[in-house]
């Protein structure tokens, strides 16, 4: 997947990364810890691959209530139908 983009349509916040992910690669964005490891490896960070349009990770919080999210590639790239986004929410008080 090229340039994964997650948009919170409720708040307008955007997480976009200028990376190309292979089919078997997993990018994890932890907005609380402000980390973006590749394939769960703490030594590999995609944090610096954030695009100019991306918001700082800690500012992308999920507020109570209905939240509309959109996941796609950058506008000028053909989407890969195999690409998926899995979202997990955890309380900030864990």
NUTORMAR-475841 format. One line per 8 residues: their letters; for each residue x, y negated, z of N, C-alpha, C. Coordinates in steps of 0.02 Angstrom, whole numbers. Example, Ala and Ser with C-alpha at 12.3 -4.5 7.8 and 13.67 -1.06 7.14 Angstrom:
2
as = 660,284,390,615,225,390,660,165,390; 642,112,354,684,53,357,645,-2,394
// end
This chain:
94
xxxxxxxx = 43,59,0,0,0,0,45,-62,0; 28,-108,-42,66,-171,-46,31,-226,-8; 68,-261,34,45,-320,70,-21,-308,108; -22,-263,158,-83,-253,196,-106,-317,230; -172,-327,229,-202,-388,255,-264,-371,296; -265,-394,358,-324,-385,401,-349,-454,420; -411,-468,402,-441,-534,416,-498,-526,465; -497,-566,517,-552,-570,564,-600,-622,535
xxxxxxxx = -654,-600,505,-701,-646,474,-740,-687,524; -739,-666,587,-774,-703,639,-735,-764,660; -669,-756,668,-626,-811,692,-584,-843,637; -574,-807,582,-531,-832,528,-459,-812,535; -441,-777,589,-371,-757,597,-352,-704,546; -288,-705,526,-263,-662,473,-198,-629,496; -192,-565,484,-129,-529,492,-111,-501,424; -57,-526,395,-35,-504,328,40,-494,329
xxxxxxxx = 62,-440,298,133,-423,298,157,-410,227; 213,-440,210,243,-432,144,286,-368,143; 252,-312,143,286,-247,142,250,-201,93; 286,-150,72,256,-97,31,260,-33,72; 202,-5,87,199,56,127,186,116,82; 225,169,92,213,232,57,152,267,87; 127,317,53,68,353,76,74,379,147; 131,403,166,140,435,231,165,387,285
xxxxxxxx = 172,325,269,197,277,318,140,245,358; 154,231,421,104,201,465,134,138,496; 99,83,488,118,20,518,70,7,576; 97,-5,635,56,-17,694,66,-90,715; 11,-126,720,14,-196,743,-15,-199,813; 28,-216,861,6,-222,930,6,-297,946; -53,-327,946,-57,-399,956,-41,-419,1028; -51,-374,1076,-36,-390,1146,39,-389,1158
xxxxxxxx = 73,-338,1132,146,-332,1142,185,-373,1090; 151,-396,1038,182,-432,983,236,-390,949; 217,-328,932,262,-282,898,229,-254,836; 270,-236,786,245,-206,725,295,-151,703; 295,-95,739,340,-41,720,316,-3,659; 363,26,622,347,68,565,353,141,587; 301,180,576,299,251,594,311,263,668; 293,216,710,299,225,782,370,218,809
xxxxxxxx = 417,201,767,487,195,788,500,125,815; 520,122,878,530,57,910,589,19,879; 635,52,847,693,19,818,678,-13,750; 621,2,721,603,-27,656,544,-74,665; 555,-137,653,501,-185,662,486,-221,597; 421,-227,583,399,-264,524,375,-334,544; 389,-354,606,367,-418,631,391,-475,586; 452,-470,562,480,-523,519,452,-521,448
xxxxxxxx = 413,-469,432,383,-464,366,316,-499,362; 295,-531,416,232,-568,416,234,-622,362; 180,-628,324,177,-678,271,168,-748,301; 176,-797,259,167,-867,281,95,-881,303; 47,-842,277,-23,-851,295,-43,-815,359; 1,-770,383,-15,-730,442,-13,-772,506; -59,-759,550,-60,-791,616,-11,-756,662; 15,-789,713,56,-753,762,14,-697,794
xxxxxxxx = 43,-639,801,6,-580,826,-31,-593,891; -1,-626,942,-38,-636,1005,-100,-680,998; -104,-719,944,-163,-762,936,-222,-725,904; -211,-664,883,-264,-625,851,-297,-580,902; -336,-610,944,-370,-572,997,-442,-558,976; -469,-504,1003,-539,-487,990,-580,-511,1050; -626,-556,1036,-668,-583,1088,-731,-540,1095; -765,-542,1153,-826,-503,1160,-878,-522,1109
xxxxxxxx = -917,-472,1088,-970,-484,1040,-956,-453,973; -997,-468,925,-991,-441,858,-932,-473,822; -889,-431,794,-830,-455,758,-830,-421,689; -823,-460,637,-821,-434,569,-748,-436,545; -722,-378,526,-654,-372,502,-652,-349,430; -603,-372,392,-594,-350,323,-523,-326,314; -513,-270,280,-447,-242,268,-439,-234,193; -383,-260,167,-370,-255,96,-297,-270,81
xxxxxxxx = -279,-266,19,-212,-286,-3,-215,-359,-23; -158,-386,-39,-156,-455,-64,-199,-461,-127; -224,-521,-139,-272,-531,-194,-246,-511,-262; -182,-520,-276,-156,-506,-342,-131,-434,-351; -147,-391,-303,-124,-322,-306,-184,-275,-311; -179,-225,-354,-232,-176,-361,-238,-135,-297; -297,-131,-267,-304,-93,-205,-294,-18,-215; -266,13,-164,-257,86,-164,-316,116,-125
xxxxxxxx = -358,155,-157,-417,182,-122,-399,229,-65; -337,253,-61,-316,296,-6,-297,258,57; -287,193,51,-266,152,108,-322,147,159; -303,152,223,-353,148,276,-326,104,333; -372,79,373,-355,42,433,-391,76,492; -354,89,544,-383,117,605,-373,65,659; -428,44,690,-424,-8,742,-438,22,810; -397,4,857,-408,26,927,-407,-36,970
xxxxxx = -456,-40,1013,-460,-96,1059,-443,-71,1129; -406,-111,1165,-393,-95,1235,-401,-158,1276; -422,-151,1336,-430,-208,1380,-362,-238,1396; -359,-303,1401,-296,-336,1419,-278,-321,1491; -322,-290,1527,-310,-275,1598,-298,-201,1608; -263,-169,1563,-251,-96,1567,-192,-81,1610
// end
